Amino acid sequence: QYGFNLVMSHPHAVNEIALSLNNKNPRMKALVLELLAAVCLVRGGHEIILAAFDNFKEVCKEKHRFERLMEYFRNEDSSIDFMVACMQFINIVVHSVEDMNFRVHLQYEFTKLGLEEFLQVRGGSRV
């Protein structure tokens, strides 16, 4: 709890954690996503996570937020841990918002990045 509170109070900690998704190790990426999902569920955490992915987009020169995450998701099919952590993260990001319009907007962000098509090819379900 103490460590979590320190991370939440540091202005750049979550940004740095999100940037550590740029790692070759799928287990590391899964752990990062699990931590980011936990942050998303605390009060004010959702905004912090979206800001961290806005920062990620800028630092990594993405065209769209979550672009690299979806690229990793499509290409890390050998790591079930990572794929599960990724789907859990996406579901938490999308469904932990009360405003239905914002929820639809977030769903559309992932749809635009090809999530639904990927899941249909894989025999999965909609987010």
N, C-alpha and C positions, 0 to 999 in steps of 0.2 A: 504494500500500500504506500509506504513512504517513497519508494523509488518511482512508483507510478505518479504520485503527486509531484515529485520533482520534475519528471518528464513533462507533465501537463503545464507546469508553471514556467518552464523554460521556453522562451519565444521561438527558438529555432530547432528544438529537439525533435519534434514530430516531422519537420521538414527533412532533417537528416536521416531519420528512421525511414521515411518514405523513399528517399534517394538510395537507401541501401538495398532496394529492390533490384538495382543494377548490379547483380551478383550472379555468378555462374552457378552457384550451388542452389538447387531447387529447394532443399530443406531450409536453407537460410531465408529464401524468399517466402516460403510457407510461414515460417516463424514471424517474419516481418508483417505479413498480412494478418496473422492472428493478433498481433499486438495492435495494429492499426484498427482492426475491427473492434477490439476492446475499447480503444480510445473513442471510437465512433459512438459507442453506447453510453458514455457518460455525458452529463449535462454540458453542453457547449462543445462536445467532442466532434459532432458531425461537421460543424463549421470549420473546426481545426483540420479535420481530415480533408475536406474539400479544398481548403487553402493550401494544404501540403501538396495536394495533387495539382493545384494551379502552379505552385512553385516548381514541382517536378516537370510539368509541361514546359515551363519557361527555361529551366536549367538544361533539360534534355532536348530542347528544341522540337517538341511534339507539335503537330497541328491541332490535335484534339486532346483534351484531358482524358486520362486512362488509356491512351493509345498504346504505350509501351506495355502496360499491364496486360492488355488484351493480346498483344503480340506474344508475350511470354506464355499466356494461357493457351494459345493455339499451338505453341511449339514445345511445350513442356509435357507432352502427353505420356512421357515415361515416368513421371512423378505423380502418383495418385495424391500424396500428401499436399503437394502444391496445388493441384487442380481443385481439391476439396476446399483448401484454405481460400483459394481465389473465388470460388462460387459462394462460400460463406461471406467473404468480404463484400462481394458485389451485392448479395441479398441484404446484408446489413446496411450498406450505404444507401441502397434504394428504399428499403422498407422501414428504416428507422426515422423517416420524415413523416410528420403529421399532415402537412399540406399536400393534398392530392395532386395539385397542378405541378408542384415541385417534384413529387415522386414520379409523375409521368415524364417530366423533363429528364430526370436522371435515368429512367428506363430508356428513353430515346437516345441518350448519350451512348449507352452500351449497345443498343440496337444498331445505331449508326456505325459502330466499330465492329459489327459483325457477330455479336454474341449469339443472337437467335439462330442465325444460319449455322454457326459452329455447333451449337447444341443439337440442332435438328440432324445434322450430319452424324453426330455422335450418338443420336438416339435419346438425347436428353429432353428436358422440358423447358418451358418458358420461365424467364425470371419474373 
